[in-house]
């Protein structure tokens, strides 16, 4: 099994979530990368289902922003 199908699925999920709900996707990425404050109003916009195990690019973006921002 190569990495291409895994990354392709992850890219498709990232693009569809950003196109479908851009504010929710960006808020989720920034919230979990600890660039947004943790409060109840932002938690309403955060979608935990975007962070399942198969969504590798979301995890990569979150960890990248955590490390380098």
PyMOL Python script that loads the backbone (N, CA, C, O; Angstrom):
from pymol import cmd

cmd.read_pdbstr("""\
ATOM      1  N   UNK A   1       0.847  -1.183   0.000  1.00  0.00           N
ATOM      2  CA  UNK A   1       0.000   0.000   0.000  1.00  0.00           C
ATOM      3  C   UNK A   1       0.885   1.236   0.000  1.00  0.00           C
ATOM      4  O   UNK A   1       1.769   1.375   0.846  1.00  0.00           O
ATOM      5  N   UNK A   2       0.655   2.100  -0.916  1.00  0.00           N
ATOM      6  CA  UNK A   2       1.468   3.309  -0.991  1.00  0.00           C
ATOM      7  C   UNK A   2       0.757   4.467  -0.287  1.00  0.00           C
ATOM      8  O   UNK A   2      -0.388   4.345   0.148  1.00  0.00           O
ATOM      9  N   UNK A   3       1.449   5.558  -0.193  1.00  0.00           N
ATOM     10  CA  UNK A   3       0.895   6.729   0.471  1.00  0.00           C
ATOM     11  C   UNK A   3      -0.035   7.548  -0.418  1.00  0.00           C
ATOM     12  O   UNK A   3      -0.785   8.389   0.080  1.00  0.00           O
ATOM     13  N   UNK A   4       0.005   7.314  -1.711  1.00  0.00           N
ATOM     14  CA  UNK A   4      -0.791   8.111  -2.638  1.00  0.00           C
ATOM     15  C   UNK A   4      -2.291   8.025  -2.366  1.00  0.00           C
ATOM     16  O   UNK A   4      -2.937   9.072  -2.314  1.00  0.00           O
ATOM     17  N   UNK A   5      -2.885   6.841  -2.190  1.00  0.00           N
ATOM     18  CA  UNK A   5      -4.331   6.819  -1.907  1.00  0.00           C
ATOM     19  C   UNK A   5      -4.677   7.477  -0.577  1.00  0.00           C
ATOM     20  O   UNK A   5      -5.717   8.125  -0.459  1.00  0.00           O
ATOM     21  N   UNK A   6      -3.817   7.316   0.421  1.00  0.00           N
ATOM     22  CA  UNK A   6      -4.083   7.943   1.715  1.00  0.00           C
ATOM     23  C   UNK A   6      -4.056   9.463   1.602  1.00  0.00           C
ATOM     24  O   UNK A   6      -4.931  10.149   2.130  1.00  0.00           O
ATOM     25  N   UNK A   7      -3.063   9.972   0.923  1.00  0.00           N
ATOM     26  CA  UNK A   7      -2.947  11.422   0.778  1.00  0.00           C
ATOM     27  C   UNK A   7      -4.028  11.968  -0.150  1.00  0.00           C
ATOM     28  O   UNK A   7      -4.520  13.077   0.060  1.00  0.00           O
ATOM     29  N   UNK A   8      -4.400  11.207  -1.166  1.00  0.00           N
ATOM     30  CA  UNK A   8      -5.446  11.673  -2.072  1.00  0.00           C
ATOM     31  C   UNK A   8      -6.768  11.820  -1.326  1.00  0.00           C
ATOM     32  O   UNK A   8      -7.466  12.820  -1.489  1.00  0.00           O
ATOM     33  N   UNK A   9      -7.115  10.823  -0.506  1.00  0.00           N
ATOM     34  CA  UNK A   9      -8.344  10.924   0.290  1.00  0.00           C
ATOM     35  C   UNK A   9      -8.284  12.100   1.247  1.00  0.00           C
ATOM     36  O   UNK A   9      -9.275  12.802   1.447  1.00  0.00           O
ATOM     37  N   UNK A  10      -7.120  12.308   1.834  1.00  0.00           N
ATOM     38  CA  UNK A  10      -6.969  13.411   2.781  1.00  0.00           C
ATOM     39  C   UNK A  10      -7.084  14.765   2.078  1.00  0.00           C
ATOM     40  O   UNK A  10      -7.695  15.691   2.612  1.00  0.00           O
ATOM     41  N   UNK A  11      -6.512  14.882   0.904  1.00  0.00           N
ATOM     42  CA  UNK A  11      -6.619  16.131   0.127  1.00  0.00           C
ATOM     43  C   UNK A  11      -8.066  16.385  -0.259  1.00  0.00           C
ATOM     44  O   UNK A  11      -8.548  17.512  -0.156  1.00  0.00           O
ATOM     45  N   UNK A  12      -8.757  15.349  -0.699  1.00  0.00           N
ATOM     46  CA  UNK A  12     -10.160  15.504  -1.088  1.00  0.00           C
ATOM     47  C   UNK A  12     -10.992  15.934   0.110  1.00  0.00           C
ATOM     48  O   UNK A  12     -11.848  16.809  -0.019  1.00  0.00           O
ATOM     49  N   UNK A  13     -10.758  15.336   1.269  1.00  0.00           N
ATOM     50  CA  UNK A  13     -11.519  15.713   2.467  1.00  0.00           C
ATOM     51  C   UNK A  13     -11.215  17.143   2.891  1.00  0.00           C
ATOM     52  O   UNK A  13     -12.117  17.878   3.290  1.00  0.00           O
ATOM     53  N   UNK A  14      -9.945  17.541   2.805  1.00  0.00           N
ATOM     54  CA  UNK A  14      -9.573  18.909   3.171  1.00  0.00           C
ATOM     55  C   UNK A  14     -10.226  19.920   2.239  1.00  0.00           C
ATOM     56  O   UNK A  14     -10.805  20.908   2.691  1.00  0.00           O
ATOM     57  N   UNK A  15     -10.131  19.673   0.947  1.00  0.00           N
ATOM     58  CA  UNK A  15     -10.689  20.610  -0.036  1.00  0.00           C
ATOM     59  C   UNK A  15     -12.212  20.680   0.083  1.00  0.00           C
ATOM     60  O   UNK A  15     -12.781  21.771   0.035  1.00  0.00           O
ATOM     61  N   UNK A  16     -12.870  19.547   0.236  1.00  0.00           N
ATOM     62  CA  UNK A  16     -14.337  19.584   0.340  1.00  0.00           C
ATOM     63  C   UNK A  16     -14.796  20.267   1.620  1.00  0.00           C
ATOM     64  O   UNK A  16     -15.811  20.964   1.619  1.00  0.00           O
ATOM     65  N   UNK A  17     -14.068  20.078   2.699  1.00  0.00           N
ATOM     66  CA  UNK A  17     -14.479  20.752   3.937  1.00  0.00           C
ATOM     67  C   UNK A  17     -14.244  22.252   3.855  1.00  0.00           C
ATOM     68  O   UNK A  17     -15.041  23.031   4.378  1.00  0.00           O
ATOM     69  N   UNK A  18     -13.158  22.668   3.204  1.00  0.00           N
ATOM     70  CA  UNK A  18     -12.895  24.100   3.064  1.00  0.00           C
ATOM     71  C   UNK A  18     -13.887  24.746   2.100  1.00  0.00           C
ATOM     72  O   UNK A  18     -14.321  25.875   2.327  1.00  0.00           O
ATOM     73  N   UNK A  19     -14.245  24.048   1.040  1.00  0.00           N
ATOM     74  CA  UNK A  19     -15.214  24.593   0.088  1.00  0.00           C
ATOM     75  C   UNK A  19     -16.617  24.592   0.689  1.00  0.00           C
ATOM     76  O   UNK A  19     -17.374  25.545   0.510  1.00  0.00           O
ATOM     77  N   UNK A  20     -16.960  23.527   1.397  1.00  0.00           N
ATOM     78  CA  UNK A  20     -18.307  23.394   1.967  1.00  0.00           C
ATOM     79  C   UNK A  20     -18.539  24.353   3.129  1.00  0.00           C
ATOM     80  O   UNK A  20     -19.545  25.063   3.155  1.00  0.00           O
ATOM     81  N   UNK A  21     -17.626  24.380   4.082  1.00  0.00           N
ATOM     82  CA  UNK A  21     -17.739  25.249   5.259  1.00  0.00           C
ATOM     83  C   UNK A  21     -16.395  25.900   5.565  1.00  0.00           C
ATOM     84  O   UNK A  21     -15.667  25.425   6.437  1.00  0.00           O
ATOM     85  N   UNK A  22     -16.055  26.969   4.868  1.00  0.00           N
ATOM     86  CA  UNK A  22     -14.719  27.549   5.044  1.00  0.00           C
ATOM     87  C   UNK A  22     -14.480  28.121   6.438  1.00  0.00           C
ATOM     88  O   UNK A  22     -13.391  27.948   6.986  1.00  0.00           O
ATOM     89  N   UNK A  23     -15.446  28.784   7.017  1.00  0.00           N
ATOM     90  CA  UNK A  23     -15.247  29.385   8.340  1.00  0.00           C
ATOM     91  C   UNK A  23     -15.065  28.314   9.405  1.00  0.00           C
ATOM     92  O   UNK A  23     -14.234  28.459  10.302  1.00  0.00           O
ATOM     93  N   UNK A  24     -15.826  27.259   9.310  1.00  0.00           N
ATOM     94  CA  UNK A  24     -15.717  26.164  10.284  1.00  0.00           C
ATOM     95  C   UNK A  24     -14.377  25.454  10.149  1.00  0.00           C
ATOM     96  O   UNK A  24     -13.751  25.116  11.154  1.00  0.00           O
ATOM     97  N   UNK A  25     -13.933  25.226   8.924  1.00  0.00           N
ATOM     98  CA  UNK A  25     -12.657  24.533   8.709  1.00  0.00           C
ATOM     99  C   UNK A  25     -11.484  25.352   9.220  1.00  0.00           C
ATOM    100  O   UNK A  25     -10.609  24.827   9.909  1.00  0.00           O
ATOM    101  N   UNK A  26     -11.462  26.627   8.890  1.00  0.00           N
ATOM    102  CA  UNK A  26     -10.363  27.488   9.341  1.00  0.00           C
ATOM    103  C   UNK A  26     -10.402  27.654  10.855  1.00  0.00           C
ATOM    104  O   UNK A  26      -9.356  27.653  11.504  1.00  0.00           O
ATOM    105  N   UNK A  27     -11.591  27.794  11.421  1.00  0.00           N
ATOM    106  CA  UNK A  27     -11.709  27.919  12.869  1.00  0.00           C
ATOM    107  C   UNK A  27     -11.226  26.658  13.564  1.00  0.00           C
ATOM    108  O   UNK A  27     -10.547  26.738  14.588  1.00  0.00           O
ATOM    109  N   UNK A  28     -11.564  25.504  13.028  1.00  0.00           N
ATOM    110  CA  UNK A  28     -11.122  24.244  13.625  1.00  0.00           C
ATOM    111  C   UNK A  28      -9.601  24.121  13.585  1.00  0.00           C
ATOM    112  O   UNK A  28      -8.983  23.715  14.570  1.00  0.00           O
ATOM    113  N   UNK A  29      -9.002  24.469  12.457  1.00  0.00           N
ATOM    114  CA  UNK A  29      -7.543  24.389  12.343  1.00  0.00           C
ATOM    115  C   UNK A  29      -6.875  25.353  13.310  1.00  0.00           C
ATOM    116  O   UNK A  29      -5.937  24.974  14.011  1.00  0.00           O
ATOM    117  N   UNK A  30      -7.340  26.579  13.356  1.00  0.00           N
ATOM    118  CA  UNK A  30      -6.722  27.568  14.250  1.00  0.00           C
ATOM    119  C   UNK A  30      -6.988  27.272  15.722  1.00  0.00           C
ATOM    120  O   UNK A  30      -6.136  27.540  16.570  1.00  0.00           O
ATOM    121  N   UNK A  31      -8.145  26.730  16.029  1.00  0.00           N
ATOM    122  CA  UNK A  31      -8.498  26.425  17.412  1.00  0.00           C
ATOM    123  C   UNK A  31      -7.605  25.311  17.964  1.00  0.00           C
ATOM    124  O   UNK A  31      -7.082  25.421  19.073  1.00  0.00           O
ATOM    125  N   UNK A  32      -7.436  24.244  17.189  1.00  0.00           N
ATOM    126  CA  UNK A  32      -6.624  23.134  17.660  1.00  0.00           C
ATOM    127  C   UNK A  32      -5.131  23.404  17.555  1.00  0.00           C
ATOM    128  O   UNK A  32      -4.339  22.726  18.209  1.00  0.00           O
ATOM    129  N   UNK A  33      -4.732  24.371  16.754  1.00  0.00           N
ATOM    130  CA  UNK A  33      -3.316  24.744  16.730  1.00  0.00           C
ATOM    131  C   UNK A  33      -2.993  25.776  17.796  1.00  0.00           C
ATOM    132  O   UNK A  33      -1.874  26.283  17.866  1.00  0.00           O
ATOM    133  N   UNK A  34      -3.986  26.083  18.630  1.00  0.00           N
ATOM    134  CA  UNK A  34      -3.848  26.974  19.781  1.00  0.00           C
ATOM    135  C   UNK A  34      -3.529  28.416  19.391  1.00  0.00           C
ATOM    136  O   UNK A  34      -2.844  29.132  20.122  1.00  0.00           O
ATOM    137  N   UNK A  35      -4.031  28.828  18.237  1.00  0.00           N
ATOM    138  CA  UNK A  35      -3.883  30.216  17.812  1.00  0.00           C
ATOM    139  C   UNK A  35      -5.133  31.039  18.117  1.00  0.00           C
ATOM    140  O   UNK A  35      -5.114  32.266  18.014  1.00  0.00           O
ATOM    141  N   UNK A  36      -6.199  30.373  18.484  1.00  0.00           N
ATOM    142  CA  UNK A  36      -7.419  31.045  18.911  1.00  0.00           C
ATOM    143  C   UNK A  36      -7.643  30.742  20.393  1.00  0.00           C
ATOM    144  O   UNK A  36      -7.269  29.672  20.872  1.00  0.00           O
ATOM    145  N   UNK A  37      -8.245  31.673  21.110  1.00  0.00           N
ATOM    146  CA  UNK A  37      -8.513  31.398  22.529  1.00  0.00           C
ATOM    147  C   UNK A  37      -9.578  30.308  22.681  1.00  0.00           C
ATOM    148  O   UNK A  37     -10.454  30.153  21.830  1.00  0.00           O
ATOM    149  N   UNK A  38      -9.486  29.574  23.759  1.00  0.00           N
ATOM    150  CA  UNK A  38     -10.461  28.520  24.033  1.00  0.00           C
ATOM    151  C   UNK A  38     -11.619  29.112  24.827  1.00  0.00           C
ATOM    152  O   UNK A  38     -11.528  29.295  26.041  1.00  0.00           O
ATOM    153  N   UNK A  39     -12.695  29.404  24.132  1.00  0.00           N
ATOM    154  CA  UNK A  39     -13.897  29.880  24.810  1.00  0.00           C
ATOM    155  C   UNK A  39     -15.124  29.215  24.206  1.00  0.00           C
ATOM    156  O   UNK A  39     -15.039  28.537  23.182  1.00  0.00           O
ATOM    157  N   UNK A  40     -16.233  29.412  24.835  1.00  0.00           N
ATOM    158  CA  UNK A  40     -17.460  28.708  24.466  1.00  0.00           C
ATOM    159  C   UNK A  40     -18.019  29.147  23.116  1.00  0.00           C
ATOM    160  O   UNK A  40     -18.657  28.354  22.424  1.00  0.00           O
ATOM    161  N   UNK A  41     -17.790  30.377  22.743  1.00  0.00           N
ATOM    162  CA  UNK A  41     -18.319  30.860  21.461  1.00  0.00           C
ATOM    163  C   UNK A  41     -17.585  30.232  20.280  1.00  0.00           C
ATOM    164  O   UNK A  41     -18.202  29.904  19.267  1.00  0.00           O
ATOM    165  N   UNK A  42     -16.283  30.066  20.408  1.00  0.00           N
ATOM    166  CA  UNK A  42     -15.535  29.437  19.324  1.00  0.00           C
ATOM    167  C   UNK A  42     -15.735  27.928  19.293  1.00  0.00           C
ATOM    168  O   UNK A  42     -15.651  27.315  18.228  1.00  0.00           O
ATOM    169  N   UNK A  43     -15.998  27.327  20.437  1.00  0.00           N
ATOM    170  CA  UNK A  43     -16.227  25.875  20.465  1.00  0.00           C
ATOM    171  C   UNK A  43     -17.471  25.491  19.681  1.00  0.00           C
ATOM    172  O   UNK A  43     -17.584  24.353  19.225  1.00  0.00           O
ATOM    173  N   UNK A  44     -18.394  26.407  19.517  1.00  0.00           N
ATOM    174  CA  UNK A  44     -19.583  26.116  18.717  1.00  0.00           C
ATOM    175  C   UNK A  44     -19.253  25.960  17.244  1.00  0.00           C
ATOM    176  O   UNK A  44     -19.943  25.236  16.527  1.00  0.00           O
ATOM    177  N   UNK A  45     -18.210  26.630  16.786  1.00  0.00           N
ATOM    178  CA  UNK A  45     -17.821  26.554  15.377  1.00  0.00           C
ATOM    179  C   UNK A  45     -16.850  25.414  15.087  1.00  0.00           C
ATOM    180  O   UNK A  45     -16.657  25.047  13.928  1.00  0.00           O
ATOM    181  N   UNK A  46     -16.246  24.861  16.112  1.00  0.00           N
ATOM    182  CA  UNK A  46     -15.245  23.810  15.927  1.00  0.00           C
ATOM    183  C   UNK A  46     -15.942  22.478  15.664  1.00  0.00           C
ATOM    184  O   UNK A  46     -16.858  22.096  16.393  1.00  0.00           O
ATOM    185  N   UNK A  47     -15.514  21.789  14.640  1.00  0.00           N
ATOM    186  CA  UNK A  47     -16.058  20.474  14.289  1.00  0.00           C
ATOM    187  C   UNK A  47     -15.009  19.404  14.584  1.00  0.00           C
ATOM    188  O   UNK A  47     -14.003  19.286  13.884  1.00  0.00           O
ATOM    189  N   UNK A  48     -15.265  18.638  15.623  1.00  0.00           N
ATOM    190  CA  UNK A  48     -14.312  17.591  16.013  1.00  0.00           C
ATOM    191  C   UNK A  48     -14.273  16.441  15.013  1.00  0.00           C
ATOM    192  O   UNK A  48     -13.277  15.721  14.948  1.00  0.00           O
ATOM    193  N   UNK A  49     -15.326  16.257  14.241  1.00  0.00           N
ATOM    194  CA  UNK A  49     -15.337  15.167  13.268  1.00  0.00           C
ATOM    195  C   UNK A  49     -14.357  15.409  12.121  1.00  0.00           C
ATOM    196  O   UNK A  49     -14.039  14.480  11.379  1.00  0.00           O
ATOM    197  N   UNK A  50     -13.877  16.638  11.967  1.00  0.00           N
ATOM    198  CA  UNK A  50     -12.859  16.898  10.945  1.00  0.00           C
ATOM    199  C   UNK A  50     -11.497  16.331  11.344  1.00  0.00           C
ATOM    200  O   UNK A  50     -10.604  16.225  10.504  1.00  0.00           O
ATOM    201  N   UNK A  51     -11.332  15.970  12.601  1.00  0.00           N
ATOM    202  CA  UNK A  51     -10.044  15.519  13.106  1.00  0.00           C
ATOM    203  C   UNK A  51      -9.979  14.024  13.321  1.00  0.00           C
ATOM    204  O   UNK A  51      -9.278  13.572  14.226  1.00  0.00           O
ATOM    205  N   UNK A  52     -10.681  13.241  12.527  1.00  0.00           N
ATOM    206  CA  UNK A  52     -10.578  11.804  12.698  1.00  0.00           C
ATOM    207  C   UNK A  52      -9.215  11.316  12.213  1.00  0.00           C
ATOM    208  O   UNK A  52      -8.432  12.093  11.668  1.00  0.00           O
ATOM    209  N   UNK A  53      -8.940  10.056  12.408  1.00  0.00           N
ATOM    210  CA  UNK A  53      -7.600   9.519  12.155  1.00  0.00           C
ATOM    211  C   UNK A  53      -7.184   9.570  10.683  1.00  0.00           C
ATOM    212  O   UNK A  53      -5.990   9.643  10.392  1.00  0.00           O
ATOM    213  N   UNK A  54      -8.122   9.534   9.763  1.00  0.00           N
ATOM    214  CA  UNK A  54      -7.775   9.502   8.352  1.00  0.00           C
ATOM    215  C   UNK A  54      -7.544  10.853   7.711  1.00  0.00           C
ATOM    216  O   UNK A  54      -7.190  10.927   6.535  1.00  0.00           O
ATOM    217  N   UNK A  55      -7.734  11.897   8.445  1.00  0.00           N
ATOM    218  CA  UNK A  55      -7.589  13.240   7.886  1.00  0.00           C
ATOM    219  C   UNK A  55      -6.187  13.774   8.176  1.00  0.00           C
ATOM    220  O   UNK A  55      -5.993  14.618   9.051  1.00  0.00           O
ATOM    221  N   UNK A  56      -5.227  13.267   7.429  1.00  0.00           N
ATOM    222  CA  UNK A  56      -3.812  13.532   7.708  1.00  0.00           C
ATOM    223  C   UNK A  56      -3.413  14.979   7.466  1.00  0.00           C
ATOM    224  O   UNK A  56      -2.584  15.509   8.206  1.00  0.00           O
ATOM    225  N   UNK A  57      -3.965  15.626   6.473  1.00  0.00           N
ATOM    226  CA  UNK A  57      -3.572  17.003   6.176  1.00  0.00           C
ATOM    227  C   UNK A  57      -4.078  17.987   7.219  1.00  0.00           C
ATOM    228  O   UNK A  57      -3.411  18.983   7.501  1.00  0.00           O
ATOM    229  N   UNK A  58      -5.242  17.727   7.795  1.00  0.00           N
ATOM    230  CA  UNK A  58      -5.692  18.571   8.898  1.00  0.00           C
ATOM    231  C   UNK A  58      -4.714  18.470  10.059  1.00  0.00           C
ATOM    232  O   UNK A  58      -4.329  19.484  10.642  1.00  0.00           O
ATOM    233  N   UNK A  59      -4.313  17.248  10.395  1.00  0.00           N
ATOM    234  CA  UNK A  59      -3.350  17.066  11.482  1.00  0.00           C
ATOM    235  C   UNK A  59      -2.007  17.708  11.150  1.00  0.00           C
ATOM    236  O   UNK A  59      -1.364  18.300  12.017  1.00  0.00           O
ATOM    237  N   UNK A  60      -1.590  17.589   9.896  1.00  0.00           N
ATOM    238  CA  UNK A  60      -0.337  18.213   9.489  1.00  0.00           C
ATOM    239  C   UNK A  60      -0.406  19.729   9.625  1.00  0.00           C
ATOM    240  O   UNK A  60       0.519  20.343  10.156  1.00  0.00           O
ATOM    241  N   UNK A  61      -1.489  20.337   9.151  1.00  0.00           N
ATOM    242  CA  UNK A  61      -1.632  21.795   9.246  1.00  0.00           C
ATOM    243  C   UNK A  61      -1.676  22.260  10.700  1.00  0.00           C
ATOM    244  O   UNK A  61      -1.073  23.276  11.047  1.00  0.00           O
ATOM    245  N   UNK A  62      -2.375  21.535  11.531  1.00  0.00           N
ATOM    246  CA  UNK A  62      -2.459  21.898  12.947  1.00  0.00           C
ATOM    247  C   UNK A  62      -1.091  21.816  13.604  1.00  0.00           C
ATOM    248  O   UNK A  62      -0.687  22.738  14.313  1.00  0.00           O
ATOM    249  N   UNK A  63      -0.379  20.730  13.380  1.00  0.00           N
ATOM    250  CA  UNK A  63       0.952  20.579  13.986  1.00  0.00           C
ATOM    251  C   UNK A  63       1.958  21.564  13.410  1.00  0.00           C
ATOM    252  O   UNK A  63       2.836  22.046  14.125  1.00  0.00           O
ATOM    253  N   UNK A  64       1.838  21.861  12.137  1.00  0.00           N
ATOM    254  CA  UNK A  64       2.718  22.845  11.516  1.00  0.00           C
ATOM    255  C   UNK A  64       2.513  24.216  12.149  1.00  0.00           C
ATOM    256  O   UNK A  64       3.481  24.894  12.491  1.00  0.00           O
ATOM    257  N   UNK A  65       1.270  24.620  12.305  1.00  0.00           N
ATOM    258  CA  UNK A  65       0.989  25.922  12.914  1.00  0.00           C
ATOM    259  C   UNK A  65       1.376  25.952  14.386  1.00  0.00           C
ATOM    260  O   UNK A  65       1.812  26.987  14.891  1.00  0.00           O
ATOM    261  N   UNK A  66       1.223  24.835  15.072  1.00  0.00           N
ATOM    262  CA  UNK A  66       1.638  24.773  16.476  1.00  0.00           C
ATOM    263  C   UNK A  66       3.145  24.966  16.625  1.00  0.00           C
ATOM    264  O   UNK A  66       3.608  25.636  17.548  1.00  0.00           O
ATOM    265  N   UNK A  67       3.884  24.384  15.725  1.00  0.00           N
ATOM    266  CA  UNK A  67       5.355  24.422  15.835  1.00  0.00           C
ATOM    267  C   UNK A  67       5.950  25.731  15.361  1.00  0.00           C
ATOM    268  O   UNK A  67       6.870  26.258  15.987  1.00  0.00           O
ATOM    269  N   UNK A  68       5.438  26.262  14.265  1.00  0.00           N
ATOM    270  CA  UNK A  68       6.115  27.375  13.615  1.00  0.00           C
ATOM    271  C   UNK A  68       5.426  28.708  13.729  1.00  0.00           C
ATOM    272  O   UNK A  68       5.906  29.683  13.151  1.00  0.00           O
ATOM    273  N   UNK A  69       4.337  28.802  14.437  1.00  0.00           N
ATOM    274  CA  UNK A  69       3.673  30.095  14.536  1.00  0.00           C
ATOM    275  C   UNK A  69       3.919  30.703  15.877  1.00  0.00           C
ATOM    276  O   UNK A  69       3.438  31.802  16.154  1.00  0.00           O
TER     277      UNK A  69
END
""", "prot")
cmd.dss("prot")
cmd.show_as("cartoon", "prot")
cmd.util.cbc("prot")
cmd.orient("prot")
